[in-house]
Amino acid sequence: MGGFVSRGFRRRRRTTTDQATRLPPGQYVEPGFPVLSAGPTPRVDLKEWRFKVEGLVKTPREWTWEEIHDLRGSSFEGDIHCVTRWSKLGTSFAGVSVDTLLDAAEPRPEATHVVAFCYGGYTTNLPLEDVRGGKAWVVWDHEGRPLPPEHGGPARLLVPHLYFWKSAKWLNGLRLLDHDAPGFWESLGYHNHGDPWREERYWGD
Amino acid sequence: MGRLSWRLANVVEVRPETARVVTLALEVPVWDGHLPGQHVDVRLTAEDGYRAERAYSIASSPDGGRIELAVERLEDGEVSPYLAGELRPGDQLELRGPVGGYFVWEPGRGGPLLLVAGGSGVAPLMAMVRYRAATGREVPARLLYSSRTEEDVIFREELDRLADAGDGLTVTHALTRAQPPGWAGYARRIDAVMLEEVGWRPGERPLIYVCGPTRLVEAVAGDLVALGHDPVRVKTERFGPTGVP
């Protein structure tokens, strides 16, 4: 639809050059941290909390809250992008690298995809390669404080190079598969992969 | 399913609802219809090529020939001041959709329905109320709607009329900041007591839709679960930052 101009519309937001280069197409800078969830926020007791790696692994693993904190920590500092168009620049999270968790469980060679499953029933799917190689974390701190429940606490997945619905809240575990299996939003019209730089928002994008 | 392509809609009516909210009525060529609760993406393009995109819930029933968006003007916003201040009948607006397959209701999904709205979060619920009035009157529905003042109530007259029809819809208002003299409705934020008084009992297994600012949605959804409602029957849609990054 080239050439259409919205009569009388002018830019109102000022974006620095640095921000502009960091913003994927169709996104705007959001200083806050909006909450988006499809249902009530689950409350998970830390004593009951578990994180599991299961499916196509040599050794299915399960960690308690204390045990996962004993693993070598890892943090992320950078930008996150929500499909509803806000991007939060220069934010930070801390937890553990997904590499550390997968290495402990030893993925089988036929594993190609992963489904993140969550307290409350949410799921999201990712190619295994999108959560390996320092690209994904399980995080429980945000900017130096415990991750609040409405933002996915006790712990959420963090996959900052994809739209933020892939960074599943209230994470309970990862299941490795030899095929792709669309998750919650991916079954409801949202893109299967969700790369913000390719603007993969919806089916067919 | 094919790609959701951008298309040009014609603005056929701009109707003030409150001091800050307007309804935009749009004619969209080749519109395949929508489900109540779905939204559209709107894209504005400036002469220098700058673009801004936002999502807006559809407030109209799918049985009409056009779609309506209820837009609240946010003073520090970029898109809403244009949509709710600049746009006039005869203008065109670029959009694509409908989008969203979870926060939706149609009569076949059953009920009873409990709809809880805060401010302009009433928009997608209004689509459900309107569609129910047009096609699904056998499903009993209750709308609990929180506004700051009486003047901020969107769709006030239409909601009164729909509730007066006596076809199984009740509308209950809560005014949180100021109430007119003789106000008989609630005069506080929505809380667990109010949900228990207005809503269905958990044993009646209502389908519940909650839409509004994050603080309202978080509180209401939490209260509903604490009252014993099944979390999978509570669907939420939130907007706005938390204020606490």
Interface residues (C-beta under 8 A of the other chain):
Chain A: M1 F4 V5 S6 R7 G8 F9 R10 R11 R12 R13 G26 Y28 E30 P31 G32 F33 P34 V35 L36 S37 A38 G39 P40 T41 P42 T84 R85 K88 T91 G120 G121 E143 E150 F184 W185 S187 L188 G189 Y202 W203 G204 D205
Chain B: M1 G2 R3 L4 W6 R7 L8 L44 T45 A46 E47 D48 Y50 R51 A52 E53 R54 A55 G77 E78 P81 Y82 E86 D91 Q92 L93 E94 V99 G100 G101 Y102 F103 T214 V217 E218 A221 G222 L224 V225 P231 V232 V234 K235 T236 R238 F239 G240 P241 T242 G243 V244 P245
